[in-house]
Amino acid sequence: MNIYVCVKQVPDTETKIIPNADGTFIETGSIKWIMNPYDEFAVEQALLVQAANAGSTVTVLRVGSVKDTEALRTAMAMGADDAFLVEAADNLDSYSIAKALKGAISKSGKNPDLILTGKQAIDDDCLQVPQILATMLDIPSVSVVVEYSGSTTDIVVKREIEGGALEVYGVKLPAMIACNKGINTPRYASLPGIMKAKKKPLVVLSLAEVSVVESDRRVKYSHFQLPPEKPSGKKFDATDSAKMGGVVKEVVGLLRTEAKVI
C-alpha cells in the first residue's frame, strides 16, 4: 500500500504568540514548532497499517516554511519512509494547502491507497484541509475517526458524533481518514530512529512545482491582534456578617453592570 500522512507544524502550546508587524500573521522568529498533536495519531496509524501490510510505504507531507522541518523529521524518526515539504508561507489558507498537498502526492509518482491526517490543527482549528483534499482527489473521506480496521481494499472506521455515540462506516480504498485522539497511542521516536531520520529522503518543492498560484488563495488574513488585557480582579470583605448583605448586593450589581453575566 502507498500510505500518505499529511502533517502540520504548529506553535508549541506554551509559546507566547504575538502578531507580526503588518498584522497578517504571527511573529514566527522565536516560536518553538511541534507536530500538530492530532497528526501524531495519523502517523502512528499509518505505521500500524504498514506493519500489517508487508511492502507498504509511508510518505509524510507538509506545506509550510522550510526553515524548520521538525514535524517531518519527527514523523520519519517514528518510522515513516520519506517526506515531501512544499515550501510556502505558514499562513496559507486551507484551499491552497490542500491543492499543494495534492500536487506533492502527484510529484511522488505513486497513487495513494490511503491518506491519513489529524482531524484538525490546534492553531487555526479550520477542520477543512482533509475534506478539501479528498474532494480534489475524488475519494471518500471520514473525519473524527477513533477506530480503524480493514484490508488493502476495504476498511471499517468508527467516528465520534455528538452525545458520545459512534458512527460506523465501511469504506473502499483509496480514502482519506482524519484521525482523532483515542484511535491509538503514538509511539515515541527512538534514538536509532532519530539518527536514521537524518538520512531518509526529504524532497523540498516550491508552490510553482505543485501548481499553486496566488489566485488559488480563497482567504487572506489581516488585523491579527492580541486580546485586550483582562482588568485586575476585585476583592470584597465579607468576613463581617453585618456587612455581608451589602457586599452581596454590590457583587451582584457588578456582575450585572460590568461583567454583564447576569
N, C-alpha and C positions, 0 to 999 in steps of 0.2 A: 504493500500500500504506500502511496505517496501522501504523507500526512504533513499538513502545514499548520503552524501556530502563529497567530497574529498577536503581537505583544505591544504594549505601550510603556514608555518610560515616563514616570510621574515624579513630582517632588516628594521627598520623604515627608511623612505626616508631621514631623517635628521641625521642619524647615520654616523659617519666618519668611512669609511671602510679602513682597512689596511690588507695586506697579512699576513698569518701566517709564522712561522719560516722556514718551509720547502717549502713554495710556492705552496702547494697543495690545499689551500683554503684560506678563510679569517680568521682573528682573531675574534673569537666569544665571548670571555670572557666578553667584556664590551658592547656588542650590545644590543640595545632595540629591542625586537622582536614584530611583529604585525601579524595579519592575513593578508594574501595576499588580497589586496583590491578587486580584481575580484572575489575572493572566497566569499566575503561578499554578493555579488549578488546571488551566488549559494545557500548560507544558507537561505537567505530571500525567494528565490523561493521555496525551499524545504518546508519552513514553510507555504507559501501560498498554495501550493499543499496539504499539510497536513490538513490545515484548511478547504479546500474544499472537503476532503475525510475523513469522520469520521473513526476512528480506525487506521489511518495511523501512522507510526512511522518514526522519523528522526534520523539517526545514522551518526555521523561525524567521518571521518577517516583522520589520518595524519601519515606520515612517517618522522621521524627525531629525533633530540636529545630529551631526556626525561627531561633535566634539566629545561625546561621552557614549560609549557603547556598552554600558554596564548591563542593561537588560538583556541584550543579545548574548553577551559573554556568560551571564548567569545561566541562561537557558541552555547554552552549549555545555557549560560545566555540569549541569544537571543530567545531560545525556543527549541533547539534540545534535544532529549530524553536521548541519551547516546553517548559515544565516544570510539574509539579504537585508540591507539597510538602504532605504530610499532617502537620500539627503534632502531635507526640507525644513522650513521654519516650524517651530514647535507649536505654533498657533493656527495650523491649517484647520479648515472645517471638516466635518465628518465625510461629506461627499468627496472632497479632494483626497482625503486619506484612503477611503475605500477604493477609489479609482487607481491610486498609486499602488495599493496592495494587489489589486488585480493585475496591474502591469508587471509587478515584481514576480507574481506567480507565473505569468506568461514568459518572462525572461528566464525563469529557472529551467524551462524546457520540459517540465513534467506536468501531466494532467493531475489535478488534485483528486484524491479519493475521499479525503476527509479534511476539513478545515476546522480548527478549534480556536477559540478565543475566550477571554473573560466576558462576563455578562455586561460589564461597564467599566469605565475608567474612573478612578476615585478623584481625579482633578476636575474634569468638566461634567461628569455624570450624564453625558448625552445619550448613551444606550442606542446609538444609531449605526455605527460602522458595521457590525456583523450583518445586520439586516440589509443595509445598502449593498455591501459586497456580495451577499448571497443573491440579491436581485440582479446585480450586474452579471454574475456568473450563471444565472438561471438555475439555481439549485435550491432545494428546500432548506429551511432554517428553523431551528428550535432554540429558544433562549431560556435562561434561568434554569439550566439543567443540573440536577443533583444526583442522577443515577444514569449509568451508561452500560450497555451490554450489546453484544451482537457479533457479526462476522465481517467479512470483507465486502459484502454486498448489501446486507441489511442490518440495521441496528434498532434497538429499543431504548428509548430515553424517557426519563421522568422529569417533569419540570414543576417548580413550585408555583402555586397561584394563591390568591388572597384567601385568608381563612385557614391556612395551613394544609390545604388539600394538595394533591398531586395529580397532574395530567400525564397520561401515558401515550407516547407516540411511537408508532412503527415507521421508520424512515428508510428509504432507499438511498444508498450512496451513489454519487458523491453528495455531501451535505455539509452545512455549516452548523456547528454546535457551539453555543455560548454558555460557558460553564459558570456555575455558582459555587460558593463555598459549601462543603459537605459532600461534594462528588468524590473527593479523595483527600489524602493528606500529602501535600507536596514534600518531596524529599529535599534534603539539604545537599548542596554541591560539595562533594568530597574534595580533598586536596589534590588527589590524582586527576579528578575531573576538571578542576580549575586549571591545572597545568596542561591537560590535553586541549582544553578550550582555546588556549592561546594559539594552537596550531591548526585548528579547524577553519575551513573556508568561511570568510565573511566578505561577501560581494557588496560593494557600495555603488548605488545607481543614482542618477540625477532624476529630477522630476521630468525633464525632457525625455529621458530614456524610457520612462514608463508612460509617456504620452499625456502628462498632466500639465495643463497650461493655466494661466491666471484666470481666464474666463470660466474655468471649472469651479471656482470658489463660489459657493452659494451664500456663505455667511462671512462677514468681516466684523472684527471686534474693535471696539473703541471705548474710551472713557472708563478703563479699569481704575478702580479706586478702593481704598480700604474702607471698611465700615466705620461709622463715627465712633469716637471713644465713648465708652459707657460712663455715665456720670457716677460719681462716688456714692456709696450707699449711705443710708441714714440710720442712725441708732435712736432707739426710744427707750426711756427708762420706765419700766412698768413694775418695778420692784415694790413701789408703794401702792397698796391696794386702793387707797383713797384717790389716787391719780389714774388708776387703770382704765376707768370708763372714758376719761378724756383722751388718753393715749390711743385706745381702740378707735375712738371717733376720728382722731387725726390720721391714723394709719388708713382707715377706710376711705377717708377723704382724699388722701394722696393716691391711693390705688385707683380711685375714680377719676381724678382730675389730671394727675401727672402720668402715672403708669398706664392709665386707660385700659385696665384689665377687668374692671367690673362696671 
